[in-house]
Amino acid sequence: MAPPSSGGVTIMQALKILERFHLYNEEPFSNKSVHLMATALRLAYADRNKYIADPDFVSVPTRLMLEENYLLKRSELIDPEKLLTHVSAGDPSVQMHHFASLKMIEPPSTTHLSIVDMQGNAVSMTTTIERAFGSGLVTKSGFLLNNQMTDFDFKPTYRGSRVANAIEPYKRPRSSMAPFIIFDRDDNLKLVIGSPGGARIISYLLPKIIAVLDWKMPLDLAIELPNMAAMSRKPYIELERGTDLDELKSYLSAMGYGIIMRDQPSGIHAIRIKYQDGRKQLIGAADTRREGQAKGR
């Protein structure tokens, strides 16, 4: 999904940053893989927070942010054995270097669905009216009106620099919605996936995409893996409370991470497509952390 959503660009950045570390050789959610994913996410979120906004108002350097050499330089900042104590946005565009980096509050009240029909048409759709029941206002025809203002940064400048996602008339706010449709090298449909979750959507989806494509995990088990989030320039990592990630706390703390244990209510809905003996098999799964189910006929 293109700007003003940040989900597509940020997840693609993180995947490319991780490419040289060959995560398919790592155990799912091992000490090393969690550290690598967390650092890639922090680097990608730093770019997101500084550069992505409504392209009708700001020249978002999407192509440069996804350029291979730029992301290789970002990747080279990562040491598999050491903490990256502070990250900052890169500089993919001379025209954008004067922008400030801010992160607004992004509530998690969002809906996602994934569909593949009998003809093979695929839809990955994420929609939001912001907080539960949006603005609390209903039209005469029964539609709830959204309350998207909280997805803007309310400061137009920060430390003397312009904020790309500052609120302006007729401007669309930045979101983290990240509906994905993934194909293989031969353009065969492989995976339809997405999630609600506010700014954490990006952190929720990255490991689950890796789990399906690199770790070859069954779709339902991949979705039920514990959630983590790493969104700060400082070395903080959120781990889902009451899961196997508890076992990583001592290792990550020893590296220097600040650990935050919290609920991580993702709501991933996904369909995986397998091809065998000329036949196509659709496998659906829905996150048990929220309402939702997989159905087919």
Backbone hydrogen bonds in HBPLUS format (Angstrom, degrees):
<---DONOR---> <-ACCEPTOR-->    atom                        ^
c    i                          cat <-CA-CA->   ^        H-A-AA   ^      H-
h    n   atom  resd res      DA  || num        DHA   H-A  angle D-A-AA Bond
n    s   type  num  typ     dist DA aas  dist angle  dist       angle   num
A0005-SER N   A0002-ALA O   3.12 MM   3  5.69 141.8  2.28 129.7 123.2     1
A0175-SER N   A0004-PRO O   3.21 MM 171  6.52 145.9  2.33 124.6 130.8     2
A0006-SER N   A0175-SER O   2.72 MM 169  5.89 161.8  1.75 141.3 146.3     3
A0010-THR N   A0006-SER O   3.04 MM   4  5.96 164.0  2.07 155.1 160.3     4
A0011-ILE N   A0007-GLY O   3.07 MM   4  6.06 167.0  2.09 149.4 153.1     5
A0012-MET N   A0008-GLY O   3.05 MM   4  6.13 162.9  2.08 149.7 155.2     6
A0013-GLN N   A0009-VAL O   2.87 MM   4  6.05 151.4  1.95 146.6 154.9     7
A0014-ALA N   A0010-THR O   3.01 MM   4  6.25 166.2  2.03 148.5 151.7     8
A0015-LEU N   A0011-ILE O   2.91 MM   4  6.14 160.8  1.95 153.5 158.5     9
A0016-LYS N   A0012-MET O   3.07 MM   4  6.20 160.8  2.11 145.2 150.0    10
A0017-ILE N   A0013-GLN O   2.85 MM   4  6.09 156.3  1.91 154.8 162.3    11
A0018-LEU N   A0014-ALA O   3.04 MM   4  6.20 147.9  2.14 144.0 151.9    12
A0019-GLU N   A0016-LYS O   3.22 MM   3  5.04 145.4  2.35  95.6 105.5    13
A0021-PHE N   A0018-LEU O   2.97 MM   3  5.62 161.3  2.00 124.5 130.7    14
A0022-HIS N   A0019-GLU O   3.40 MM   3  5.94 172.7  2.41 116.3 118.2    15
A0025-ASN N   A0022-HIS O   2.97 MM   3  5.97 171.5  1.98 129.6 132.4    16
A0026-GLU N   A0023-LEU O   2.91 MM   3  5.13 161.1  1.94 111.7 118.1    17
A0030-SER N   A0027-GLU O   3.14 MM   3  5.37 135.1  2.35 141.4 129.2    18
A0034-VAL N   A0030-SER O   3.02 MM   4  6.09 166.3  2.04 156.5 159.6    19
A0035-HIS N   A0031-ASN O   3.12 MM   4  6.29 161.3  2.16 146.2 151.6    20
A0036-LEU N   A0032-LYS O   2.91 MM   4  6.14 163.1  1.94 155.0 159.7    21
A0037-MET N   A0033-SER O   2.91 MM   4  6.03 166.1  1.93 149.5 153.5    22
A0038-ALA N   A0034-VAL O   2.86 MM   4  5.92 160.6  1.90 148.5 154.6    23
A0039-THR N   A0035-HIS O   3.02 MM   4  6.16 159.4  2.07 147.5 152.6    24
A0040-ALA N   A0036-LEU O   2.99 MM   4  6.17 163.0  2.02 150.6 155.5    25
A0041-LEU N   A0037-MET O   2.93 MM   4  6.06 156.7  1.98 147.7 154.3    26
A0042-ARG N   A0038-ALA O   2.97 MM   4  6.21 157.1  2.02 145.4 151.6    27
A0043-LEU N   A0039-THR O   3.03 MM   4  6.29 160.1  2.07 150.5 155.0    28
A0044-ALA N   A0040-ALA O   2.98 MM   4  6.17 158.4  2.02 146.9 153.2    29
A0045-TYR N   A0041-LEU O   2.76 MM   4  5.90 166.1  1.78 158.8 162.6    30
A0046-ALA N   A0042-ARG O   3.04 MM   4  6.14 148.6  2.14 139.8 147.9    31
A0047-ASP N   A0043-LEU O   3.37 MM   4  6.72 154.6  2.43 143.0 147.6    32
A0048-ARG N   A0044-ALA O   2.95 MM   4  6.23 163.6  1.98 150.8 156.2    33
A0049-ASN N   A0045-TYR O   2.83 MM   4  5.99 168.1  1.84 158.4 159.2    34
A0050-LYS N   A0047-ASP O   3.20 MM   3  5.34 130.6  2.45  98.6 111.5    35
A0051-TYR N   A0047-ASP O   2.93 MM   4  5.94 169.4  1.94 164.3 166.6    36
A0052-ILE N   A0048-ARG O   3.18 MM   4  5.31 158.8  2.23 134.4 140.6    37
A0057-PHE N   A0054-ASP O   2.91 MM   3  5.63 163.7  1.94 122.9 128.3    38
A0058-VAL N   A0054-ASP O   3.00 MM   4  6.11 149.5  2.10 148.7 157.7    39
A0060-VAL N   A0058-VAL O   3.00 MM   2  5.75 114.1  2.45 113.5  96.5    40
A0062-THR N   A0060-VAL O   2.85 MM   2  5.58 139.8  2.01 100.8  91.9    41
A0065-MET N   A0061-PRO O   2.83 MM   4  6.01 152.7  1.90 157.9 167.1    42
A0066-LEU N   A0062-THR O   3.17 MM   4  6.42 130.0  2.43 143.8 155.6    43
A0066-LEU N   A0063-ARG O   3.25 MM   3  5.33 141.0  2.41  96.9 107.5    44
A0067-GLU N   A0064-LEU O   3.18 MM   3  4.92 163.3  2.21 100.1 104.8    45
A0071-LEU N   A0067-GLU O   3.07 MM   4  6.34 164.3  2.10 159.3 163.6    46
A0072-LEU N   A0068-GLU O   2.90 MM   4  6.09 142.7  2.04 145.6 156.7    47
A0073-LYS N   A0069-ASN O   3.11 MM   4  6.36 155.4  2.18 145.5 150.4    48
A0074-ARG N   A0070-TYR O   3.11 MM   4  6.49 149.8  2.21 142.2 151.0    49
A0075-SER N   A0071-LEU O   2.83 MM   4  6.01 154.2  1.90 142.6 149.9    50
A0076-GLU N   A0072-LEU O   2.93 MM   4  6.18 144.6  2.06 145.3 154.4    51
A0077-LEU N   A0074-ARG O   3.15 MM   3  5.56 159.3  2.20 109.0 115.4    52
A0078-ILE N   A0075-SER O   2.99 MM   3  5.69 167.4  2.01 121.8 126.0    53
A0082-LYS N   A0079-ASP O   3.18 MM   3  5.30 152.3  2.26 107.3 115.1    54
A0087-VAL N   A0233-ARG O   3.02 MM 146  4.80 151.9  2.10 127.7 136.5    55
A0096-MET N   A0093-SER O   3.02 MM   3  5.38 152.5  2.10 108.8 117.1    56
A0099-PHE N   A0096-MET O   3.09 MM   3  5.81 167.4  2.11 128.5 129.3    57
A0100-ALA N   A0162-ARG O   2.83 MM  62  5.80 163.6  1.85 149.3 152.9    58
A0110-THR N   A0108-PRO O   3.07 MM   2  5.87 116.3  2.49 114.2  97.8    59
A0111-THR N   A0127-THR O   2.89 MM  16  5.39 166.4  1.91 168.5 171.4    60
A0127-THR N   A0111-THR O   2.89 MM  16  5.39 161.8  1.93 154.8 160.8    61
A0113-LEU N   A0125-MET O   2.94 MM  12  5.49 152.8  2.01 152.6 161.5    62
A0125-MET N   A0113-LEU O   2.97 MM  12  5.49 174.4  1.97 170.9 171.7    63
A0115-ILE N   A0123-VAL O   2.85 MM   8  5.09 163.2  1.88 155.9 158.8    64
A0123-VAL N   A0115-ILE O   2.83 MM   8  5.09 159.2  1.88 148.7 151.6    65
A0117-ASP N   A0121-ASN O   2.95 MM   4  5.49 155.8  2.01 151.5 158.7    66
A0120-GLY N   A0117-ASP O   2.98 MM   3  5.31 160.8  2.02 112.5 118.4    67
A0147-ASN N   A0129-ILE O   3.27 MM  18  6.04 141.2  2.43 112.7 121.9    68
A0134-GLY N   A0131-ARG O   2.59 MM   3  4.88 143.3  1.72 148.2 142.6    69
A0136-GLY N   A0133-PHE O   2.80 MM   3  5.34 143.7  1.93 149.0 146.5    70
A0135-SER N   A0145-LEU O   2.84 MM  10  5.74 177.3  1.85 154.7 155.4    71
A0145-LEU N   A0137-LEU O   2.93 MM   8  5.66 163.9  1.96 162.1 163.7    72
A0139-THR N   A0143-PHE O   2.84 MM   4  5.27 162.1  1.88 147.9 151.7    73
A0142-GLY N   A0139-THR O   2.96 MM   3  5.21 161.3  2.00 109.0 114.8    74
A0151-ASP N   A0148-GLN O   2.93 MM   3  5.62 167.2  1.94 124.6 128.8    75
A0152-PHE N   A0149-MET O   3.08 MM   3  5.72 166.9  2.09 120.0 123.2    76
A0153-ASP N   A0165-ASN O   3.00 MM  12  5.60 175.4  2.00 136.1 137.4    77
A0167-ILE N   A0153-ASP O   3.15 MM  14  6.18 134.8  2.37 166.8 163.9    78
A0163-VAL N   A0156-PRO O   2.99 MM   7  5.44 154.9  2.05 144.2 138.9    79
A0158-TYR N   A0161-SER O   2.80 MM   3  5.32 153.8  1.87 149.8 158.4    80
A0161-SER N   A0158-TYR O   3.07 MM   3  5.32 167.5  2.08 112.9 116.8    81
A0166-ALA N   A0163-VAL O   3.20 MM   3  5.41 155.3  2.27 118.5 116.7    82
A0171-LYS N   A0168-GLU O   3.26 MM   3  5.49 158.8  2.31 129.9 129.1    83
A0180-PHE N   A0193-ILE O   2.84 MM  13  5.34 175.8  1.84 173.0 171.5    84
A0193-ILE N   A0180-PHE O   2.99 MM  13  5.34 166.1  2.01 150.9 155.2    85
A0182-ILE N   A0191-LEU O   2.77 MM   9  5.04 173.3  1.77 161.3 163.4    86
A0190-LYS N   A0182-ILE O   2.79 MM   8  5.59 164.1  1.81 158.4 157.0    87
A0191-LEU N   A0182-ILE O   3.19 MM   9  5.04 158.2  2.24 135.3 137.4    88
A0184-ASP N   A0188-ASN O   2.92 MM   4  5.42 150.2  2.01 143.7 152.5    89
A0187-ASP N   A0184-ASP O   2.99 MM   3  5.26 155.8  2.05 120.1 120.1    90
A0273-ILE N   A0190-LYS O   2.92 MM  83  4.91 170.4  1.93 134.3 135.0    91
A0192-VAL N   A0271-ILE O   2.88 MM  79  5.14 155.9  1.94 149.6 157.1    92
A0271-ILE N   A0192-VAL O   2.83 MM  79  5.14 149.3  1.92 145.7 154.8    93
A0269-HIS N   A0194-GLY O   3.17 MM  75  5.99 152.1  2.26 152.6 160.5    94
A0200-ARG N   A0197-GLY O   3.19 MM   3  5.41 138.8  2.37 137.4 131.4    95
A0201-ILE N   A0198-GLY O   3.08 MM   3  5.75 170.0  2.09 121.9 124.8    96
A0204-TYR N   A0200-ARG O   2.80 MM   4  6.05 152.5  1.87 158.8 168.0    97
A0205-LEU N   A0201-ILE O   2.97 MM   4  6.15 161.6  2.01 155.8 159.1    98
A0206-LEU N   A0202-ILE O   3.17 MM   4  6.23 166.8  2.19 152.6 155.8    99
A0208-LYS N   A0205-LEU O   3.08 MM   3  5.19 116.6  2.50 100.6 116.9   100
A0209-ILE N   A0205-LEU O   2.91 MM   4  6.08 156.9  1.96 166.8 171.8   101
A0210-ILE N   A0206-LEU O   3.14 MM   4  6.37 162.0  2.17 151.2 156.3   102
A0211-ALA N   A0207-PRO O   2.79 MM   4  5.95 148.8  1.88 140.3 149.7   103
A0212-VAL N   A0208-LYS O   3.11 MM   4  6.29 153.1  2.18 141.5 146.7   104
A0213-LEU N   A0209-ILE O   2.96 MM   4  6.08 175.4  1.97 156.7 158.1   105
A0214-ASP N   A0210-ILE O   2.77 MM   4  5.15 150.8  1.85 135.1 145.2   106
A0215-TRP N   A0210-ILE O   3.10 MM   5  6.55 154.8  2.16 150.0 156.0   107
A0217-MET N   A0211-ALA O   3.04 MM   6  5.77 175.7  2.04 151.1 150.4   108
A0222-ALA N   A0218-PRO O   2.92 MM   4  6.14 156.1  1.98 158.7 166.7   109
A0223-ILE N   A0219-LEU O   3.05 MM   4  6.26 161.4  2.08 153.1 156.9   110
A0224-GLU N   A0220-ASP O   3.21 MM   4  6.35 146.5  2.33 137.2 145.7   111
A0225-LEU N   A0222-ALA O   3.22 MM   3  5.38 159.1  2.27 102.9 109.3   112
A0240-GLU N   A0227-ASN O   3.02 MM  13  5.36 136.5  2.22 176.1 163.2   113
A0229-ALA N   A0238-GLU O   3.00 MM   9  4.96 148.1  2.11 133.5 137.3   114
A0238-GLU N   A0229-ALA O   2.77 MM   9  4.96 176.8  1.77 162.0 161.9   115
A0236-TYR N   A0234-LYS O   2.76 MM   2  5.82 135.5  1.95 114.0  99.4   116
A0258-GLY N   A0235-PRO O   2.83 MM  23  6.19 164.5  1.86 155.6 161.0   117
A0237-ILE N   A0258-GLY O   2.95 MM  21  6.27 160.3  1.98 172.9 173.2   118
A0260-ILE N   A0237-ILE O   3.06 MM  23  6.20 156.4  2.12 154.1 153.0   119
A0239-LEU N   A0260-ILE O   2.86 MM  21  6.20 158.8  1.91 157.8 163.4   120
A0262-ARG N   A0239-LEU O   3.14 MM  23  6.43 161.3  2.18 159.8 164.9   121
A0241-ARG N   A0262-ARG O   2.89 MM  21  4.96 155.7  1.95 121.4 126.6   122
A0246-ASP N   A0243-THR O   3.12 MM   3  6.07 172.4  2.13 124.6 126.9   123
A0247-GLU N   A0244-ASP O   3.07 MM   3  5.89 156.9  2.12 120.4 124.7   124
A0248-LEU N   A0245-LEU O   2.93 MM   3  5.33 156.2  1.99 112.0 119.5   125
A0249-LYS N   A0246-ASP O   3.25 MM   3  5.56 162.4  2.29 109.1 114.4   126
A0252-LEU N   A0248-LEU O   2.95 MM   4  6.10 176.7  1.95 168.1 169.0   127
A0253-SER N   A0249-LYS O   2.84 MM   4  5.87 157.5  1.89 150.3 157.2   128
A0254-ALA N   A0250-SER O   2.97 MM   4  6.05 153.2  2.05 140.8 148.0   129
A0255-MET N   A0251-TYR O   3.08 MM   4  6.42 138.3  2.26 141.2 152.5   130
A0257-TYR N   A0252-LEU O   3.01 MM   5  5.52 154.8  2.07 157.0 148.9   131
A0256-GLY N   A0253-SER O   2.97 MM   3  5.06 134.5  2.19  97.4 110.7   132
A0266-SER N   A0264-GLN O   2.82 MM   2  5.92 131.3  2.05 115.3  99.8   133
A0287-ASP N   A0268-ILE O   2.80 MM  19  5.05 150.0  1.89 157.3 163.8   134
A0270-ALA N   A0285-ALA O   3.04 MM  15  5.58 168.5  2.06 167.8 169.0   135
A0285-ALA N   A0270-ALA O   3.03 MM  15  5.58 152.6  2.10 158.7 158.7   136
A0272-ARG N   A0283-ILE O   2.72 MM  11  5.06 164.6  1.75 153.1 154.9   137
A0283-ILE N   A0272-ARG O   2.83 MM  11  5.06 162.7  1.86 155.3 160.0   138
A0274-LYS N   A0281-GLN O   2.86 MM   7  5.05 166.8  1.87 151.3 155.6   139
A0281-GLN N   A0274-LYS O   2.72 MM   7  5.05 166.5  1.74 153.8 157.7   140
A0276-GLN N   A0279-ARG O   2.86 MM   3  5.27 160.6  1.90 151.4 157.3   141
A0279-ARG N   A0276-GLN O   2.91 MM   3  5.27 160.9  1.95 114.5 120.6   142
